Amino acid sequence: MSTSVSPRARFAVRSAGRRAERGRPRSSRSRWSAVGFIVPAWAYVACFYLYPLVSNVRMGFQNYTVASFYTGRAPYVGLANYRAVLHGSEFWPTVANTVVFTVASLVVQFSIGLALAMFFRRAFPLNGTLRSLLLVPWLLPLVVSGTVWRWMLDNDSGVLNQALLQLHVVGHPVPWLVSTKMSLIAVTLVNIWVGIPFNMVILYGGLQAIPEQVHEAAAIDGAGAWQRFRHVTLPLLRPVALVVLTLGLIYTIKVFDIIMIVTQGGPVHSSQTLTTYAYDLSFQELTFGRGAAVGNVLILVAIVFAAVYLRSTRETEGGTR
C-alpha cells in the first residue's frame, strides 16, 4: 500500500524547516547581544568596585609606604596595621564621634523626613512646588553645601550667629567651627540638612502605597489620629523604613566631603570620624596600610548592617505570606 503526501503538506513541512533554521541563528544572535550588554557592566564593576575593594583589603595587611609606589614592594605584616590602629590614642575617640554623628543624623533625619512626608501627604495648593524645593539640599553637590554652611557657621560673620544674636537667642556668637564641643554638632547639623530630603522622598512614596481604606476603617472603629499612626501607618511602613535607615546608615558612616570642608575633622580631632581618620593616616601621615585598615573596618560595618537588613527583609516577607 503506497501513501502519497499532498503538495500542501510538503510545503508546510519545508516552511517549518526554514523557520527553524532561521530561528537558530536568531537565538544565537540574542545570546551574543545579551553578552554584549552584560560584559561591559561586569567590566565596570570589576574595574571600579571589585579591584579597589580587593586592593584595599590586601593593603590593610601590608606595610605600604611611599617607597612602595616606586619599588613595588610592600611586605605583608599580618594584623600589625590593625593592632597599631586599635591601640592608637585617636581610634576609640574617633569611633565614639562616628557613632554619635551617625546615630544623631539618622534619628533626626528620619523623624523630620517622616513628619514632612506625613505633612505632604495631604492635598493643598503648591504641594508639589514645596516638595520640589525641599529636594534642593539633596541635589546640590556636597562641596557646594559644605562651603555655604562653612560661611553660615563662621564665628564672626556667619549669618546663623547674626540671626541668633538679633533674635536674642544667644548673648555672644557661638563658636560652631572652632570649639571642640560644638564642631561635631555643627557637622551633624549640616549632614542632617543634606539627608532630610532623601528620607522624605522615600517615606512619602511608602505612605502613598498604603491604601486609604485602611485608615478609614481604623477611623470607623474609633481609632484616633495617633492610634492610626502607631498601629496602622508605622507597621505598614516598616519595610520602607528599614530601607531608609539601612541606606542612611551606609551613606552617613562614609560621609567625608562635609566634614573635610566644614571642619577638616578639627579642632583637635573633635569632629573626626573614621573616614577622615583613614584619610589622615593615608595622605597626611603616609601610612597607607593603617589607613586601609580603617577603611576595611568601615567596609565590615557596612556589610554587617546590610546583612541585618537583608535578614529582616526576608523575615518580613516570610511573615506576610
Buried (B, 14 or more C-beta within 10 A) or exposed (E): EEEEEEEEEEEEEEEEEEEEEEEEEEEEEEEEEEEEEEEEEEEEEEEEEEEEEEEBBBBBBBBBBEEBEEEEEBEEBEEBBBEBBEEBEBBEBBBEBBEBBBEBBBEBBBEBBBBBBBBBBEEEEEEEEEBEEBBEBBEEEBEEBBEBBBEBBBBEEBEBBBEBBEEEEEEEBBBBBBBEEBBBBBBBBBBBBBBBBBBBBBBBEBBEEBEEEEBEEBBEEEBEEEEBBEEBBEEBBBBBBBBBBBBBBBBBBBBBBBBBBBBBBBBEBBBBBBBBBBBBBBEEEEBBBBBBBBBBBBBEBBEEBBEEBEEBBEEEEEEEE
